[in-house]
């Protein structure tokens, strides 16, 4: 099968990561480990994830004309991502994410978006030649909403599968952003988008139904160790996650969305694609950092030949 072509319209950041034994309380200082600088940003993470799995990937993004921007471009090119639509500008710094990772692998993130928020519809329009022939377009919500909406309009015009990772979630969202093929919120994002407090299967199913009613054809809500709930016109269910020892969950959602989109673009069924995405995410959380943790296709294939046990987590 030919390599699927996928266009990602999104953010590119530099992640400044420090590990600590526990999260600090408000007003408290705690000692951490060494500071690690790694390439990140939801758009760039998902682009690298799919490139390492074997897709032909184009990233549409903006970075600053600074050290962080230089490093981001260099890493993207090293990972095989086409950067001809990544603009390096002087008027805004590159985006930076400040990430604290505790021993159990959970994280807290604050993002300074910088040049990401200057990505314009005109920047997206320049990439229409590759959007129009792609198997999928992927967007996140770390860039201006008007640019997201324009990218989705161009993909719809070309009949291209549209995948939205609504992160970070925002309460006031243009309804046009829900007229898509696939949406992959986590449970917190799904709760914010719908006003539903997600605490059990009934509530997460209701949140998925509301998102589906807004226009999303396939809703996949990621639930951490509980797996992922999927809902379409005809079916609903939960696909459990694999049981692995987490080191850093920073890129888990990006790994999942990247793996899911790649598998769907290759022609896998929704359930098979979710299972594949779980494998990509499971491998990623066993390593520190965002893009460095993302697996190659061969690693995923080996993982799936002899997978670890599935988790059997119940709702509290």
HUNORHU-V456121 format. One record per residue. N is the residue number from 1. RES is the residue in one small letter. PHI is phi in whole degrees, 0 to 359 (none if undefined). OMEGA is omega in radians with two decimals (none if undefined). BURIAL is # if it has 9 or more other ideal C-beta (glycine too) atoms within 8 Angstrom, else .. Layout:
n: <N	N>
res: <RES	RES>
phi: <PHI	PHI>
omega: <OMEGA	OMEGA>
burial: <BURIAL	BURIAL>
This chain:
n: <1	2	3	4	5	6	7	8	9	10	11	12	13	14	15	16	17	18	19	20	21	22	23	24	25	26	27	28	29	30	31	32	33	34	35	36	37	38	39	40	41	42	43	44	45	46	47	48	49	50	51	52	53	54	55	56	57	58	59	60	61	62	63	64	65	66	67	68	69	70	71	72	73	74	75	76	77	78	79	80	81	82	83	84	85	86	87	88	89	90	91	92	93	94	95	96	97	98	99	100	101	102	103	104	105	106	107	108	109	110	111	112	113	114	115	116	117	118	119	120	121	122	123	124	125	126	127	128	129	130	131	132	133	134	135	136	137	138	139	140	141	142	143	144	145	146	147	148	149	150	151	152	153	154	155	156	157	158	159	160	161	162	163	164	165	166	167	168	169	170	171	172	173	174	175	176	177	178	179	180	181	182	183	184	185	186	187	188	189	190	191	192	193	194	195	196	197	198	199	200	201	202	203	204	205	206	207	208	209	210	211	212	213	214	215	216	217	218	219	220	221	222	223	224	225	226	227	228	229	230	231	232	233	234	235	236	237	238	239	240	241	242	243	244	245	246	247	248	249	250	251	252	253	254	255	256	257	258	259	260	261	262	263	264	265	266	267	268	269	270	271	272	273	274	275	276	277	278	279	280	281	282	283	284	285	286	287	288	289	290	291	292	293	294	295	296	297	298	299	300	301	302	303	304	305	306	307	308	309	310	311	312	313	314	315	316>
res: <x	x	x	x	x	x	x	x	x	x	x	x	x	x	x	x	x	x	x	x	x	x	x	x	x	x	x	x	x	x	x	x	x	x	x	x	x	x	x	x	x	x	x	x	x	x	x	x	x	x	x	x	x	x	x	x	x	x	x	x	x	x	x	x	x	x	x	x	x	x	x	x	x	x	x	x	x	x	x	x	x	x	x	x	x	x	x	x	x	x	x	x	x	x	x	x	x	x	x	x	x	x	x	x	x	x	x	x	x	x	x	x	x	x	x	x	x	x	x	x	x	x	x	x	x	x	x	x	x	x	x	x	x	x	x	x	x	x	x	x	x	x	x	x	x	x	x	x	x	x	x	x	x	x	x	x	x	x	x	x	x	x	x	x	x	x	x	x	x	x	x	x	x	x	x	x	x	x	x	x	x	x	x	x	x	x	x	x	x	x	x	x	x	x	x	x	x	x	x	x	x	x	x	x	x	x	x	x	x	x	x	x	x	x	x	x	x	x	x	x	x	x	x	x	x	x	x	x	x	x	x	x	x	x	x	x	x	x	x	x	x	x	x	x	x	x	x	x	x	x	x	x	x	x	x	x	x	x	x	x	x	x	x	x	x	x	x	x	x	x	x	x	x	x	x	x	x	x	x	x	x	x	x	x	x	x	x	x	x	x	x	x	x	x	x	x	x	x	x	x	x	x	x	x	x	x	x	x	x	x	x	x	x	x	x	x>
phi: <none	294	296	293	260	226	251	248	251	184	265	223	236	251	265	254	246	225	265	213	291	201	288	290	282	303	81	256	249	235	278	239	273	290	281	241	254	225	292	205	96	302	297	295	301	292	297	295	305	285	295	292	279	122	278	273	239	247	252	252	198	229	229	279	271	212	301	298	295	301	294	297	298	299	290	301	294	296	273	88	276	285	250	296	252	264	267	254	240	261	273	213	285	295	292	226	246	261	235	252	243	273	303	284	100	287	223	233	230	237	248	259	292	53	297	304	279	255	292	251	303	295	299	292	303	296	263	299	300	270	299	294	248	278	276	204	240	238	228	233	249	262	230	302	298	294	286	298	299	293	298	293	296	296	293	297	301	270	72	264	302	249	243	242	256	281	226	287	293	230	288	264	238	302	305	299	284	260	277	226	277	220	227	233	284	275	293	292	294	297	295	292	290	246	78	267	278	273	221	200	299	299	287	290	295	296	299	297	296	295	297	298	294	285	129	280	289	234	254	236	259	281	237	63	292	275	98	212	266	240	214	228	301	244	207	212	183	239	258	291	270	276	268	226	270	281	253	203	265	308	258	301	295	291	298	296	297	297	296	297	297	301	295	295	295	279	102	290	293	300	295	297	293	294	299	295	297	300	295	299	293	298	295	297	284	273	228	275	96	275	298	298	275	284	275	281	304	298	295	294	296	296	303	285	288	219	287	290	298	281	286	236	267	260	288	291>
omega: <3.09	3.10	3.05	3.08	-3.06	3.10	3.09	3.04	-3.04	-2.98	2.98	-3.09	2.85	3.14	3.01	-2.93	3.01	3.09	3.14	-3.10	3.12	3.11	3.10	3.00	3.13	3.13	-3.08	3.01	3.06	3.10	3.10	3.10	-3.13	3.05	3.14	3.11	-3.12	3.09	-3.13	-3.02	-3.03	-3.14	-3.14	3.11	-3.11	3.09	3.13	3.12	-3.08	3.07	-3.14	3.08	3.05	-3.14	2.92	-2.96	3.02	3.06	3.03	-3.01	3.02	3.03	3.12	3.05	-3.08	-3.11	-3.13	3.12	3.10	-3.12	3.14	3.13	-3.14	-3.11	3.12	3.14	3.11	-3.12	3.04	3.12	3.10	-3.05	-3.09	3.12	3.02	-3.11	3.06	-3.00	-3.08	-2.99	3.11	3.11	3.04	3.07	3.14	3.05	3.08	-2.96	3.01	3.14	3.10	-2.99	-3.11	3.09	3.12	-3.05	2.99	-3.00	2.96	-3.07	2.92	-2.91	3.09	-3.05	3.14	-3.09	3.06	3.08	-2.97	3.01	3.10	3.07	-3.14	-3.12	-3.12	-3.12	-3.05	-3.12	3.11	3.07	-3.03	-3.14	-3.11	3.00	-3.12	2.97	-3.12	3.06	3.00	-3.07	3.06	3.14	-3.12	-3.09	-3.14	3.10	3.06	-3.12	-3.13	3.10	3.13	3.11	3.14	3.13	3.11	3.10	-3.10	-3.12	-3.09	3.10	-3.10	-3.13	-3.13	2.98	-2.98	-3.09	-0.11	-3.09	3.09	-3.07	-3.07	-3.04	3.08	3.14	3.14	-3.11	3.12	3.14	-3.02	-3.11	-3.05	3.02	-3.04	3.07	2.90	-3.02	3.11	3.12	3.11	3.11	-3.14	-3.12	-3.02	-3.05	-3.14	3.01	-3.05	-3.10	3.13	-3.10	-3.11	-3.10	3.13	3.08	3.12	3.10	3.12	3.13	3.13	3.11	3.11	-3.14	3.11	3.08	-3.14	-3.10	-3.12	3.14	3.04	3.12	3.14	-2.99	3.13	-3.08	3.11	3.11	-3.11	3.03	3.07	3.14	3.07	3.08	-2.93	-3.05	3.08	3.12	3.10	3.04	-3.08	3.11	3.09	-3.10	3.11	3.11	-3.06	3.05	-3.11	-3.09	-3.03	-3.03	-3.06	-3.14	3.12	3.09	-3.14	-3.13	3.10	3.13	3.13	-3.11	3.13	-3.11	3.10	3.14	3.08	3.09	3.11	3.03	-3.11	-3.11	3.10	3.13	3.10	3.10	3.11	3.13	3.07	-3.14	3.12	-3.13	-3.12	3.10	-3.06	-3.05	3.11	-3.10	-3.14	3.08	-3.10	-3.08	3.10	-3.09	-3.00	-3.01	2.98	-3.13	-3.10	3.11	3.13	3.13	3.08	3.13	-3.06	3.09	3.13	-3.01	3.03	-3.14	3.02	3.08	3.07	-3.06	3.09	3.09	3.07	none>
burial: <.	.	.	#	#	#	#	#	#	#	#	#	#	#	#	#	#	#	#	#	.	.	.	#	.	.	.	.	.	#	.	.	.	.	.	#	.	#	#	#	#	#	#	#	#	#	#	#	#	#	#	#	#	.	#	#	#	#	#	#	#	#	#	#	.	.	.	#	#	.	#	#	#	.	#	#	#	.	#	.	#	#	#	.	#	#	#	#	#	.	.	#	#	#	#	#	#	#	#	#	#	#	.	.	#	.	#	.	#	.	#	#	#	#	#	#	#	#	#	#	.	.	#	#	#	.	#	#	.	#	#	#	.	#	.	#	#	#	#	#	#	#	#	#	#	.	#	#	#	#	#	#	#	#	#	#	.	#	.	#	#	#	#	#	#	#	#	.	#	#	.	.	#	.	.	.	#	#	.	#	.	#	#	#	#	#	#	.	#	#	#	#	#	#	.	#	.	#	.	.	.	.	#	#	#	#	#	#	#	#	#	#	.	.	.	#	#	#	#	#	#	#	#	.	.	#	#	#	#	#	#	#	.	.	.	.	.	#	#	#	#	#	.	#	.	#	.	#	#	#	#	#	#	#	#	#	#	#	#	#	#	#	#	#	#	.	.	#	.	#	#	#	#	#	#	#	#	#	#	#	#	#	#	#	#	#	#	#	#	#	#	.	#	#	#	.	#	.	#	#	.	.	#	.	.	.	#	.	.	#	#	.	.	.	.	.>
